[in-house]
Amino acid sequence: MNATLTELRRETSRVLRPVIHGVGKVILTEHGQEVAEISPKTRPNRKRSLDLLMAIGLVKLPSRR
């Protein structure tokens, strides 16, 4: 979604709704030029990270009893 700085100031909740719900990012423009991008903060996927580290041999888990 694109929004101007004026739209952000006047309708903050509407403009930021996609970001808050993790649906998409917002690109802010001023005088037609892109000046900023707001995107949802993502949490790391720990299982995937561990699987990747194990795949390249940096981590070895102890065997379960």
N, C-alpha and C positions, 0 to 999 in steps of 0.2 A: 504494500500500500504506500502511496506517496501522499504527503501532507505538507502544507506550508507551515512555517513557524507561527503564523497568525492562527491557523486552524488548531494547531497544538495548544496554543494559549487559550483559545476560546472553548474548545471542545476536547479537552485532554482525555477524558475517559473514553470517548468514542474513538479517538485517534489511536490510543494505546491498547484498545481492546484486543486486537489480534496478538499483540506481544504478550499481554497478561495471560491469555488463554493458550499460549504456545503455538498458535496457528501460523503466524508469519512475522515478518519484520516490517518496520516502518522506515521509510526514507524521507527525511526532512529536507525541504527545499527553501531557498531564499532567493527571490528574484530569478526563479527558474533554474538555479544551480543547486545541485545536491550538496548539502553541508554536513549531514550526519545520518547515521543509520542506527536504529534501535532494534535489537533482536532479543529474543528470549534467552535467558540464561539456562544452559543445559547442564544437567548433572552427569558426572562421569558414570559410565556403566562399568562397575567394578569387575563383574564376571568377565566381560569381554576384554577388559584391560589385562586381567590375570591370564586369560587364555592366550592373548597375543604375546605376553611376556614368556609364557611357557613354550609357545611355539618357536620362539627364537632362541630359547635356551637360557634365558637370564634368570628364570625362577624354576625351582623344582620343589614340588610339594611332597611332604613326607607321606608315606603310605599309611592308610587307615588300618586299624587293627580289627 
